[in-house]
Amino acid sequence: MPRLPSRLAGEPATANSATIFVVTDDDSDITAYTGIKNAPAITSDGTHTVDAYYYCKSGKMITVMFIFADNEIIKGTANKSIYFAKDSASNLISNSTGTYYNYNVVTADGITTVKVDESLGKELSGLYSNYSVNSKGVIVSVASGASHGFTAFSTGVDDEYLVGRGIAKTSKEYTVTLDTVNVLNSDGSVKDGKLDYVITVAKDAKIYYVDGDGVITESSYGGIMADANDDVFAYVDEYQVEKLFIEINSDDEPDADKVVIDAANYRVDFTGTAIKVDLYKGLTAAQKGNVAVLAQIKAAMEADGYSKFVITETATGKYKIEATKGNVLLAFTWDSTDATEGKNECIKVKVDGKDYLVDEAANIDDILSTVSGTHAKATKANGDADGYVDVTSGALTDGYKYETGYVTVTKSGTKAAKAVVTGVDTVSGTDYAKIGATLTVKADGEDIKVTTTGADLTTQWAAKEIKSGKTDSFKVKATVTLAVEA
């Protein structure tokens, strides 16, 4: 004879990753979740109660649990939330179904379109913790309050809703900074007291972009673009972004030429027993502090499989860090007072399209294993050109972009002034050209003979006689020297 479900009445019960939770809310909507980690957080209070029944196929491990609860107390991953895209409401529709608007939304079923009763208007926008529908499938109510039924964002500990303007990310750390307009200083560092807005993105987070017409597109962490003008709506639980909606404000987009660098703020090297931490010089004092850096060390080592940490300060600013990996206890040291090998402040640069956190004294050839050309074109953070730097000796500037592959072009000889070269970029009296570019030489006023080094001799000339007023061209292969004679 089959066993009947038992009523949960205060006694502890055991569930695992295979347990099925069937939740019925006060709208009679039924949702099933598999696994204890995916189960909703439901807590009864003085107003709302919970009834739960469970069935064990064998032993005391729950096979399936049936839960009956009000929408208001169904929290976390099971929350019957809905996101309404701004400005997506249609014109008012009236038919046998009712009088309603169509909205573009995201529900537990993904991107879809829903009918919304006219009483709710056409200004719904953002994420709501719950909603109700009538018998004809029209939404007739949504969660109320400034935070739409969620707890307003504070630290992100439990079922919180964050609304802000602007987003940035650090891909190597899988984090985002939200509400950057209010959280970041002008130099890009995080304001004191705002570190909670730098949030880890859950690996399975749902991320969506919404354009100016209310069209919703599913995206990913890799698809997030830093933008100070986009509106962001985030559901944050257990200090992780679980759902993120980014509304593009195309009427106020940032300067397309502005340099955006998405490098990590910290880099921890524990390949030896003495730990070295490189950190961005633009961080706040608190972010550079030993407490914050030790947290970064611990996080980096945890990601590599270390656990059971014991951190001891052996002298002022000097630490012993013990941790276990593979059942082996290992000991490390970190000297925060050593500004070179312990806590090294760095700059951020972009080189050939990639973002780097590098030593302030680094040159281009310290960053790239193979460097093209002898010089790199420099671009300021605001997008303005700033000349060229030598790839082996040129100092780098925080926030700059560099493009390698450039060489110098020089002229010599008795008739150097009679050779007019076009296709070069002249900065402070020095000519530069990109490898692969085609340069043109014109004989100005008299015949000249030009002997060229640095040309691509597979298709071009090494020596050429050019008649007065005439031109000839060659392709750049390396540093160019033009010896010009009569």
DRENTORRO-442317 format. One record per residue (C-alpha): residue number from 0; chain; x, y, z. Coordinates in steps of 0.02 Angstrom, whole numbers. Layout:
residues N
+-----+-------+--------+--------+--------+
|  nr | kette |   east |  north |     up |
+-----+-------+--------+--------+--------+
| NUM |     A |      X |      Y |      Z |
...
+-----+-------+--------+--------+--------+
END
This chain:
residues 486
+-----+-------+--------+--------+--------+
|  nr | kette |   east |  north |     up |
+-----+-------+--------+--------+--------+
|   0 |     A |      0 |      0 |      0 |
|   1 |     A |     77 |    171 |    -49 |
|   2 |     A |    130 |    290 |     87 |
|   3 |     A |     30 |    452 |    104 |
|   4 |     A |    115 |    622 |    116 |
|   5 |     A |    150 |    682 |    294 |
|   6 |     A |    114 |    858 |    355 |
|   7 |     A |    269 |    959 |    403 |
|   8 |     A |    231 |   1023 |    578 |
|   9 |     A |    388 |   1097 |    653 |
|  10 |     A |    495 |    942 |    650 |
|  11 |     A |    657 |    943 |    546 |
|  12 |     A |    654 |    858 |    377 |
|  13 |     A |    797 |    809 |    260 |
|  14 |     A |    808 |    853 |     75 |
|  15 |     A |    943 |    840 |    -59 |
|  16 |     A |    979 |    889 |   -239 |
|  17 |     A |    849 |    764 |   -303 |
|  18 |     A |    706 |    823 |   -193 |
|  19 |     A |    562 |    901 |   -291 |
|  20 |     A |    474 |   1052 |   -215 |
|  21 |     A |    300 |   1092 |   -283 |
|  22 |     A |    245 |   1267 |   -233 |
|  23 |     A |     65 |   1327 |   -250 |
|  24 |     A |     35 |   1513 |   -217 |
|  25 |     A |   -124 |   1604 |   -174 |
|  26 |     A |   -163 |   1627 |   -361 |
|  27 |     A |   -165 |   1436 |   -375 |
|  28 |     A |    -10 |   1445 |   -486 |
|  29 |     A |     98 |   1290 |   -469 |
|  30 |     A |    288 |   1293 |   -491 |
|  31 |     A |    406 |   1145 |   -469 |
|  32 |     A |    590 |   1157 |   -417 |
|  33 |     A |    716 |   1016 |   -411 |
|  34 |     A |    851 |   1018 |   -276 |
|  35 |     A |    866 |   1100 |   -107 |
|  36 |     A |    979 |   1238 |   -178 |
|  37 |     A |    844 |   1288 |   -301 |
|  38 |     A |    703 |   1283 |   -176 |
|  39 |     A |    615 |   1445 |   -126 |
|  40 |     A |    640 |   1532 |     40 |
|  41 |     A |    468 |   1537 |    121 |
|  42 |     A |    443 |   1601 |    298 |
|  43 |     A |    274 |   1619 |    383 |
|  44 |     A |    236 |   1776 |    483 |
|  45 |     A |     91 |   1844 |    583 |
|  46 |     A |    -10 |   1876 |    426 |
|  47 |     A |     41 |   1739 |    307 |
|  48 |     A |     51 |   1553 |    345 |
|  49 |     A |    129 |   1404 |    258 |
|  50 |     A |     64 |   1227 |    240 |
|  51 |     A |    187 |   1094 |    185 |
|  52 |     A |    171 |    906 |    155 |
|  53 |     A |    308 |    786 |    107 |
|  54 |     A |    327 |    608 |     44 |
|  55 |     A |    476 |    494 |     70 |
|  56 |     A |    490 |    348 |    -50 |
|  57 |     A |    606 |    263 |     73 |
|  58 |     A |    695 |    310 |    233 |
|  59 |     A |    690 |    490 |    293 |
|  60 |     A |    751 |    579 |    136 |
|  61 |     A |    611 |    683 |     60 |
|  62 |     A |    565 |    632 |   -117 |
|  63 |     A |    437 |    770 |   -149 |
|  64 |     A |    369 |    914 |    -44 |
|  65 |     A |    206 |   1007 |    -76 |
|  66 |     A |    203 |   1187 |    -13 |
|  67 |     A |     53 |   1305 |     -5 |
|  68 |     A |     97 |   1488 |     29 |
|  69 |     A |     51 |   1668 |    -13 |
|  70 |     A |    148 |   1761 |   -148 |
|  71 |     A |    213 |   1889 |    -24 |
|  72 |     A |    321 |   1765 |     72 |
|  73 |     A |    388 |   1664 |    -75 |
|  74 |     A |    563 |   1732 |    -91 |
|  75 |     A |    728 |   1698 |   -178 |
|  76 |     A |    742 |   1591 |   -334 |
|  77 |     A |    561 |   1539 |   -323 |
|  78 |     A |    497 |   1716 |   -323 |
|  79 |     A |    367 |   1733 |   -460 |
|  80 |     A |    449 |   1891 |   -524 |
|  81 |     A |    416 |   1984 |   -685 |
|  82 |     A |    515 |   2118 |   -775 |
|  83 |     A |    424 |   2249 |   -879 |
|  84 |     A |    524 |   2333 |  -1017 |
|  85 |     A |    509 |   2522 |  -1010 |
|  86 |     A |    407 |   2601 |  -1150 |
|  87 |     A |    353 |   2431 |  -1217 |
|  88 |     A |    167 |   2451 |  -1182 |
|  89 |     A |     57 |   2443 |  -1336 |
|  90 |     A |    -93 |   2551 |  -1373 |
|  91 |     A |   -248 |   2504 |  -1272 |
|  92 |     A |   -334 |   2349 |  -1338 |
|  93 |     A |   -517 |   2305 |  -1307 |
|  94 |     A |   -595 |   2138 |  -1353 |
|  95 |     A |   -682 |   1989 |  -1275 |
|  96 |     A |   -529 |   1957 |  -1166 |
|  97 |     A |   -544 |   2129 |  -1086 |
|  98 |     A |   -465 |   2300 |  -1099 |
|  99 |     A |   -277 |   2287 |  -1085 |
| 100 |     A |   -103 |   2332 |  -1144 |
| 101 |     A |     26 |   2213 |  -1215 |
| 102 |     A |    197 |   2225 |  -1131 |
| 103 |     A |    367 |   2149 |  -1169 |
| 104 |     A |    420 |   2057 |  -1012 |
| 105 |     A |    535 |   1926 |   -938 |
| 106 |     A |    458 |   1793 |   -826 |
| 107 |     A |    515 |   1623 |   -766 |
| 108 |     A |    474 |   1564 |   -942 |
| 109 |     A |    595 |   1688 |  -1021 |
| 110 |     A |    562 |   1832 |  -1140 |
| 111 |     A |    379 |   1845 |  -1187 |
| 112 |     A |    230 |   1962 |  -1209 |
| 113 |     A |     90 |   1978 |  -1081 |
| 114 |     A |    -78 |   2063 |  -1067 |
| 115 |     A |    -93 |   2194 |   -928 |
| 116 |     A |   -259 |   2261 |   -869 |
| 117 |     A |   -292 |   2443 |   -910 |
| 118 |     A |   -306 |   2483 |   -724 |
| 119 |     A |   -116 |   2458 |   -707 |
| 120 |     A |    -80 |   2586 |   -844 |
| 121 |     A |     59 |   2588 |   -971 |
| 122 |     A |    202 |   2651 |   -860 |
| 123 |     A |    255 |   2486 |   -782 |
| 124 |     A |    445 |   2471 |   -783 |
| 125 |     A |    575 |   2366 |   -693 |
| 126 |     A |    569 |   2204 |   -593 |
| 127 |     A |    421 |   2158 |   -482 |
| 128 |     A |    426 |   2018 |   -354 |
| 129 |     A |    255 |   1945 |   -398 |
| 130 |     A |     99 |   1967 |   -502 |
| 131 |     A |    -75 |   1896 |   -520 |
| 132 |     A |   -180 |   1852 |   -673 |
| 133 |     A |   -366 |   1830 |   -697 |
| 134 |     A |   -453 |   1683 |   -778 |
| 135 |     A |   -419 |   1754 |   -951 |
| 136 |     A |   -233 |   1768 |   -925 |
| 137 |     A |   -229 |   1956 |   -901 |
| 138 |     A |   -115 |   2025 |   -766 |
| 139 |     A |   -224 |   2119 |   -642 |
| 140 |     A |   -101 |   2158 |   -501 |
| 141 |     A |     86 |   2174 |   -468 |
| 142 |     A |    187 |   2192 |   -309 |
| 143 |     A |    172 |   2366 |   -234 |
| 144 |     A |    295 |   2481 |   -147 |
| 145 |     A |    449 |   2578 |   -199 |
| 146 |     A |    550 |   2418 |   -214 |
| 147 |     A |    412 |   2320 |   -302 |
| 148 |     A |    391 |   2191 |   -164 |
| 149 |     A |    578 |   2164 |   -137 |
| 150 |     A |    690 |   2228 |      0 |
| 151 |     A |    778 |   2386 |    -59 |
| 152 |     A |    962 |   2354 |    -95 |
| 153 |     A |   1079 |   2376 |     52 |
| 154 |     A |   1216 |   2244 |     53 |
| 155 |     A |   1143 |   2110 |    -61 |
| 156 |     A |   1128 |   1982 |     77 |
| 157 |     A |    949 |   1924 |     49 |
| 158 |     A |    820 |   1949 |    -89 |
| 159 |     A |    863 |   2132 |   -128 |
| 160 |     A |    821 |   2245 |   -275 |
| 161 |     A |    944 |   2372 |   -344 |
| 162 |     A |    898 |   2510 |   -464 |
| 163 |     A |   1029 |   2629 |   -530 |
| 164 |     A |   1113 |   2717 |   -675 |
| 165 |     A |   1274 |   2654 |   -752 |
| 166 |     A |   1368 |   2489 |   -756 |
| 167 |     A |   1550 |   2435 |   -761 |
| 168 |     A |   1629 |   2263 |   -748 |
| 169 |     A |   1791 |   2173 |   -710 |
| 170 |     A |   1789 |   2019 |   -817 |
| 171 |     A |   1932 |   1927 |   -732 |
| 172 |     A |   1841 |   1942 |   -566 |
| 173 |     A |   1667 |   1907 |   -639 |
| 174 |     A |   1597 |   2059 |   -551 |
| 175 |     A |   1498 |   2213 |   -597 |
| 176 |     A |   1489 |   2385 |   -522 |
| 177 |     A |   1310 |   2449 |   -526 |
| 178 |     A |   1242 |   2626 |   -511 |
| 179 |     A |   1412 |   2693 |   -564 |
| 180 |     A |   1346 |   2871 |   -578 |
| 181 |     A |   1328 |   2874 |   -388 |
| 182 |     A |   1459 |   2745 |   -341 |
| 183 |     A |   1616 |   2791 |   -438 |
| 184 |     A |   1732 |   2939 |   -419 |
| 185 |     A |   1785 |   3036 |   -573 |
| 186 |     A |   1946 |   2933 |   -583 |
| 187 |     A |   1847 |   2770 |   -588 |
| 188 |     A |   1882 |   2718 |   -408 |
| 189 |     A |   1741 |   2665 |   -293 |
| 190 |     A |   1681 |   2793 |   -167 |
| 191 |     A |   1700 |   2757 |     18 |
| 192 |     A |   1551 |   2661 |     85 |
| 193 |     A |   1498 |   2600 |    -88 |
| 194 |     A |   1594 |   2436 |   -102 |
| 195 |     A |   1431 |   2337 |    -85 |
| 196 |     A |   1388 |   2399 |   -261 |
| 197 |     A |   1535 |   2298 |   -330 |
| 198 |     A |   1445 |   2132 |   -341 |
| 199 |     A |   1488 |   1956 |   -399 |
| 200 |     A |   1381 |   1893 |   -543 |
| 201 |     A |   1313 |   1717 |   -517 |
| 202 |     A |   1377 |   1594 |   -646 |
| 203 |     A |   1198 |   1554 |   -698 |
| 204 |     A |   1135 |   1732 |   -688 |
| 205 |     A |   1003 |   1788 |   -812 |
| 206 |     A |   1060 |   1947 |   -903 |
| 207 |     A |    957 |   2047 |  -1026 |
| 208 |     A |    978 |   2205 |  -1129 |
| 209 |     A |    829 |   2316 |  -1171 |
| 210 |     A |    838 |   2443 |  -1313 |
| 211 |     A |    749 |   2609 |  -1327 |
| 212 |     A |    597 |   2527 |  -1407 |
| 213 |     A |    573 |   2405 |  -1263 |
| 214 |     A |    640 |   2256 |  -1361 |
| 215 |     A |    722 |   2130 |  -1243 |
| 216 |     A |    873 |   2025 |  -1291 |
| 217 |     A |    954 |   1891 |  -1183 |
| 218 |     A |   1139 |   1920 |  -1155 |
| 219 |     A |   1280 |   1856 |  -1045 |
| 220 |     A |   1417 |   1922 |   -932 |
| 221 |     A |   1534 |   1931 |  -1081 |
| 222 |     A |   1409 |   2039 |  -1173 |
| 223 |     A |   1402 |   2174 |  -1040 |
| 224 |     A |   1474 |   2340 |  -1098 |
| 225 |     A |   1528 |   2474 |   -976 |
| 226 |     A |   1411 |   2624 |   -992 |
| 227 |     A |   1379 |   2766 |   -871 |
| 228 |     A |   1209 |   2806 |   -947 |
| 229 |     A |   1117 |   2641 |   -951 |
| 230 |     A |    984 |   2607 |   -819 |
| 231 |     A |   1010 |   2446 |   -721 |
| 232 |     A |    888 |   2337 |   -624 |
| 233 |     A |    963 |   2194 |   -524 |
| 234 |     A |    896 |   2057 |   -412 |
| 235 |     A |   1033 |   2018 |   -285 |
| 236 |     A |   1030 |   1871 |   -166 |
| 237 |     A |   1168 |   1802 |    -54 |
| 238 |     A |   1286 |   1938 |   -117 |
| 239 |     A |   1267 |   1884 |   -299 |
| 240 |     A |   1176 |   1959 |   -448 |
| 241 |     A |   1048 |   1828 |   -500 |
| 242 |     A |    951 |   1933 |   -627 |
| 243 |     A |   1012 |   2089 |   -717 |
| 244 |     A |    916 |   2200 |   -837 |
| 245 |     A |   1009 |   2339 |   -930 |
| 246 |     A |    906 |   2473 |  -1017 |
| 247 |     A |   1003 |   2565 |  -1152 |
| 248 |     A |    983 |   2753 |  -1153 |
| 249 |     A |   1032 |   2784 |  -1334 |
| 250 |     A |    992 |   2970 |  -1325 |
| 251 |     A |   1137 |   3001 |  -1207 |
| 252 |     A |   1271 |   2876 |  -1252 |
| 253 |     A |   1451 |   2908 |  -1198 |
| 254 |     A |   1583 |   2968 |  -1320 |
| 255 |     A |   1622 |   2821 |  -1435 |
| 256 |     A |   1806 |   2871 |  -1437 |
| 257 |     A |   1825 |   2863 |  -1248 |
| 258 |     A |   1946 |   2728 |  -1190 |
| 259 |     A |   1863 |   2598 |  -1079 |
| 260 |     A |   1980 |   2478 |   -989 |
| 261 |     A |   1908 |   2321 |   -910 |
| 262 |     A |   2060 |   2253 |   -817 |
| 263 |     A |   2057 |   2173 |   -645 |
| 264 |     A |   2087 |   2283 |   -492 |
| 265 |     A |   2192 |   2148 |   -408 |
| 266 |     A |   2310 |   2010 |   -463 |
| 267 |     A |   2371 |   1883 |   -335 |
| 268 |     A |   2527 |   1779 |   -365 |
| 269 |     A |   2550 |   1633 |   -245 |
| 270 |     A |   2655 |   1522 |   -356 |
| 271 |     A |   2792 |   1537 |   -225 |
| 272 |     A |   2777 |   1540 |    -37 |
| 273 |     A |   2794 |   1730 |    -34 |
| 274 |     A |   2632 |   1805 |   -100 |
| 275 |     A |   2635 |   1957 |   -214 |
| 276 |     A |   2483 |   2066 |   -245 |
| 277 |     A |   2472 |   2190 |   -388 |
| 278 |     A |   2330 |   2314 |   -362 |
| 279 |     A |   2263 |   2463 |   -457 |
| 280 |     A |   2331 |   2630 |   -399 |
| 281 |     A |   2160 |   2711 |   -425 |
| 282 |     A |   2075 |   2611 |   -288 |
| 283 |     A |   2017 |   2695 |   -128 |
| 284 |     A |   2120 |   2687 |     31 |
| 285 |     A |   1999 |   2557 |    100 |
| 286 |     A |   2016 |   2449 |    -55 |
| 287 |     A |   2205 |   2458 |    -41 |
| 288 |     A |   2198 |   2418 |    145 |
| 289 |     A |   2265 |   2255 |    212 |
| 290 |     A |   2094 |   2189 |    261 |
| 291 |     A |   2029 |   2210 |     83 |
| 292 |     A |   2188 |   2139 |      5 |
| 293 |     A |   2189 |   1988 |    121 |
| 294 |     A |   2010 |   1954 |     65 |
| 295 |     A |   2070 |   1957 |   -116 |
| 296 |     A |   2213 |   1838 |    -75 |
| 297 |     A |   2093 |   1718 |     10 |
| 298 |     A |   1970 |   1726 |   -137 |
| 299 |     A |   2107 |   1692 |   -265 |
| 300 |     A |   2173 |   1544 |   -167 |
| 301 |     A |   1998 |   1475 |   -139 |
| 302 |     A |   1970 |   1479 |   -326 |
| 303 |     A |   2126 |   1371 |   -342 |
| 304 |     A |   2061 |   1241 |   -219 |
| 305 |     A |   2130 |   1303 |    -53 |
| 306 |     A |   2025 |   1299 |    106 |
| 307 |     A |   2035 |   1305 |    297 |
| 308 |     A |   2129 |   1468 |    307 |
| 309 |     A |   2221 |   1529 |    461 |
| 310 |     A |   2291 |   1705 |    442 |
| 311 |     A |   2410 |   1773 |    574 |
| 312 |     A |   2492 |   1944 |    581 |
| 313 |     A |   2672 |   1904 |    631 |
| 314 |     A |   2730 |   2087 |    632 |
| 315 |     A |   2655 |   2252 |    580 |
| 316 |     A |   2591 |   2228 |    403 |
| 317 |     A |   2669 |   2055 |    387 |
| 318 |     A |   2563 |   1897 |    381 |
| 319 |     A |   2575 |   1709 |    387 |
| 320 |     A |   2439 |   1625 |    285 |
| 321 |     A |   2406 |   1440 |    311 |
| 322 |     A |   2286 |   1345 |    200 |
| 323 |     A |   2244 |   1167 |    151 |
| 324 |     A |   2243 |   1096 |    -25 |
| 325 |     A |   2220 |    912 |    -62 |
| 326 |     A |   2230 |    872 |    124 |
| 327 |     A |   2402 |    954 |    132 |
| 328 |     A |   2431 |   1103 |    247 |
| 329 |     A |   2536 |   1236 |    161 |
| 330 |     A |   2608 |   1399 |    230 |
| 331 |     A |   2630 |   1565 |    139 |
| 332 |     A |   2688 |   1738 |    187 |
| 333 |     A |   2631 |   1910 |    131 |
| 334 |     A |   2726 |   2070 |    169 |
| 335 |     A |   2613 |   2219 |    138 |
| 336 |     A |   2755 |   2338 |    182 |
| 337 |     A |   2854 |   2283 |     30 |
| 338 |     A |   2794 |   2403 |   -105 |
| 339 |     A |   2874 |   2299 |   -244 |
| 340 |     A |   2859 |   2115 |   -202 |
| 341 |     A |   2717 |   2123 |    -76 |
| 342 |     A |   2589 |   2258 |   -118 |
| 343 |     A |   2631 |   2333 |   -286 |
| 344 |     A |   2526 |   2478 |   -353 |
| 345 |     A |   2494 |   2467 |   -540 |
| 346 |     A |   2411 |   2558 |   -683 |
| 347 |     A |   2282 |   2502 |   -811 |
| 348 |     A |   2315 |   2512 |   -998 |
| 349 |     A |   2241 |   2442 |  -1158 |
| 350 |     A |   2367 |   2370 |  -1283 |
| 351 |     A |   2310 |   2308 |  -1454 |
| 352 |     A |   2131 |   2292 |  -1393 |
| 353 |     A |   2169 |   2196 |  -1233 |
| 354 |     A |   2160 |   2265 |  -1056 |
| 355 |     A |   2303 |   2249 |   -932 |
| 356 |     A |   2347 |   2287 |   -751 |
| 357 |     A |   2534 |   2324 |   -762 |
| 358 |     A |   2678 |   2390 |   -659 |
| 359 |     A |   2697 |   2579 |   -669 |
| 360 |     A |   2872 |   2557 |   -740 |
| 361 |     A |   2818 |   2433 |   -874 |
| 362 |     A |   2851 |   2459 |  -1059 |
| 363 |     A |   2753 |   2384 |  -1204 |
| 364 |     A |   2878 |   2243 |  -1226 |
| 365 |     A |   2854 |   2195 |  -1043 |
| 366 |     A |   2670 |   2165 |  -1081 |
| 367 |     A |   2678 |   2076 |  -1250 |
| 368 |     A |   2784 |   1924 |  -1284 |
| 369 |     A |   2801 |   1976 |  -1466 |
| 370 |     A |   2793 |   2159 |  -1517 |
| 371 |     A |   2763 |   2223 |  -1693 |
| 372 |     A |   2858 |   2379 |  -1742 |
| 373 |     A |   2965 |   2496 |  -1639 |
| 374 |     A |   2830 |   2616 |  -1580 |
| 375 |     A |   2651 |   2614 |  -1518 |
| 376 |     A |   2520 |   2745 |  -1553 |
| 377 |     A |   2453 |   2820 |  -1390 |
| 378 |     A |   2274 |   2876 |  -1358 |
| 379 |     A |   2219 |   2969 |  -1201 |
| 380 |     A |   2075 |   2910 |  -1092 |
| 381 |     A |   1961 |   3042 |  -1172 |
| 382 |     A |   1999 |   2977 |  -1347 |
| 383 |     A |   2123 |   3112 |  -1399 |
| 384 |     A |   2284 |   3062 |  -1487 |
| 385 |     A |   2445 |   3082 |  -1386 |
| 386 |     A |   2586 |   3038 |  -1504 |
| 387 |     A |   2692 |   2880 |  -1500 |
| 388 |     A |   2797 |   2786 |  -1372 |
| 389 |     A |   2948 |   2676 |  -1398 |
| 390 |     A |   2895 |   2496 |  -1364 |
| 391 |     A |   3054 |   2457 |  -1266 |
| 392 |     A |   3080 |   2617 |  -1167 |
| 393 |     A |   2925 |   2727 |  -1177 |
| 394 |     A |   2834 |   2763 |  -1013 |
| 395 |     A |   2651 |   2710 |  -1007 |
| 396 |     A |   2509 |   2814 |   -936 |
| 397 |     A |   2363 |   2752 |   -833 |
| 398 |     A |   2201 |   2743 |   -933 |
| 399 |     A |   2285 |   2755 |  -1104 |
| 400 |     A |   2261 |   2646 |  -1257 |
| 401 |     A |   2412 |   2590 |  -1360 |
| 402 |     A |   2418 |   2517 |  -1535 |
| 403 |     A |   2581 |   2434 |  -1587 |
| 404 |     A |   2649 |   2406 |  -1762 |
| 405 |     A |   2720 |   2578 |  -1801 |
| 406 |     A |   2895 |   2625 |  -1859 |
| 407 |     A |   2987 |   2787 |  -1894 |
| 408 |     A |   3018 |   2855 |  -2068 |
| 409 |     A |   3173 |   2962 |  -2094 |
| 410 |     A |   3257 |   3045 |  -2243 |
| 411 |     A |   3440 |   3078 |  -2274 |
| 412 |     A |   3554 |   3126 |  -2418 |
| 413 |     A |   3594 |   3282 |  -2516 |
| 414 |     A |   3420 |   3294 |  -2592 |
| 415 |     A |   3318 |   3240 |  -2441 |
| 416 |     A |   3214 |   3399 |  -2448 |
| 417 |     A |   3163 |   3359 |  -2628 |
| 418 |     A |   3074 |   3196 |  -2576 |
| 419 |     A |   2899 |   3230 |  -2512 |
| 420 |     A |   2829 |   3080 |  -2420 |
| 421 |     A |   2643 |   3058 |  -2392 |
| 422 |     A |   2554 |   2925 |  -2289 |
| 423 |     A |   2651 |   2964 |  -2130 |
| 424 |     A |   2592 |   3039 |  -1965 |
| 425 |     A |   2707 |   3180 |  -1910 |
| 426 |     A |   2719 |   3213 |  -1722 |
| 427 |     A |   2846 |   3336 |  -1649 |
| 428 |     A |   2950 |   3330 |  -1808 |
| 429 |     A |   2959 |   3139 |  -1819 |
| 430 |     A |   2867 |   3040 |  -1954 |
| 431 |     A |   2781 |   2875 |  -1909 |
| 432 |     A |   2698 |   2744 |  -2018 |
| 433 |     A |   2604 |   2583 |  -1988 |
| 434 |     A |   2686 |   2421 |  -2046 |
| 435 |     A |   2593 |   2368 |  -2203 |
| 436 |     A |   2546 |   2546 |  -2249 |
| 437 |     A |   2586 |   2615 |  -2421 |
| 438 |     A |   2693 |   2772 |  -2428 |
| 439 |     A |   2708 |   2884 |  -2580 |
| 440 |     A |   2866 |   2980 |  -2627 |
| 441 |     A |   2855 |   3131 |  -2743 |
| 442 |     A |   3003 |   3214 |  -2826 |
| 443 |     A |   2981 |   3399 |  -2787 |
| 444 |     A |   3060 |   3510 |  -2920 |
| 445 |     A |   3197 |   3397 |  -2987 |
| 446 |     A |   3239 |   3217 |  -3025 |
| 447 |     A |   3293 |   3112 |  -2877 |
| 448 |     A |   3358 |   2938 |  -2842 |
| 449 |     A |   3288 |   2858 |  -2684 |
| 450 |     A |   3367 |   2709 |  -2598 |
| 451 |     A |   3250 |   2633 |  -2470 |
| 452 |     A |   3276 |   2519 |  -2321 |
| 453 |     A |   3126 |   2452 |  -2229 |
| 454 |     A |   3021 |   2424 |  -2384 |
| 455 |     A |   2934 |   2261 |  -2423 |
| 456 |     A |   3055 |   2205 |  -2558 |
| 457 |     A |   2948 |   2058 |  -2611 |
| 458 |     A |   2834 |   2177 |  -2704 |
| 459 |     A |   2918 |   2348 |  -2693 |
| 460 |     A |   3078 |   2434 |  -2743 |
| 461 |     A |   3239 |   2460 |  -2649 |
| 462 |     A |   3305 |   2596 |  -2764 |
| 463 |     A |   3208 |   2705 |  -2882 |
| 464 |     A |   3234 |   2853 |  -2996 |
| 465 |     A |   3087 |   2972 |  -2989 |
| 466 |     A |   3066 |   3112 |  -3116 |
| 467 |     A |   3023 |   3287 |  -3059 |
| 468 |     A |   2840 |   3303 |  -3015 |
| 469 |     A |   2813 |   3116 |  -3023 |
| 470 |     A |   2775 |   2994 |  -2882 |
| 471 |     A |   2807 |   2814 |  -2835 |
| 472 |     A |   2751 |   2707 |  -2690 |
| 473 |     A |   2811 |   2567 |  -2578 |
| 474 |     A |   2743 |   2463 |  -2435 |
| 475 |     A |   2815 |   2478 |  -2259 |
| 476 |     A |   2894 |   2321 |  -2186 |
| 477 |     A |   3011 |   2390 |  -2051 |
| 478 |     A |   3093 |   2552 |  -1995 |
| 479 |     A |   3107 |   2658 |  -2152 |
| 480 |     A |   3259 |   2757 |  -2207 |
| 481 |     A |   3255 |   2852 |  -2372 |
| 482 |     A |   3425 |   2900 |  -2443 |
| 483 |     A |   3390 |   3035 |  -2573 |
| 484 |     A |   3520 |   3091 |  -2700 |
| 485 |     A |   3521 |   3179 |  -2868 |
+-----+-------+--------+--------+--------+
END
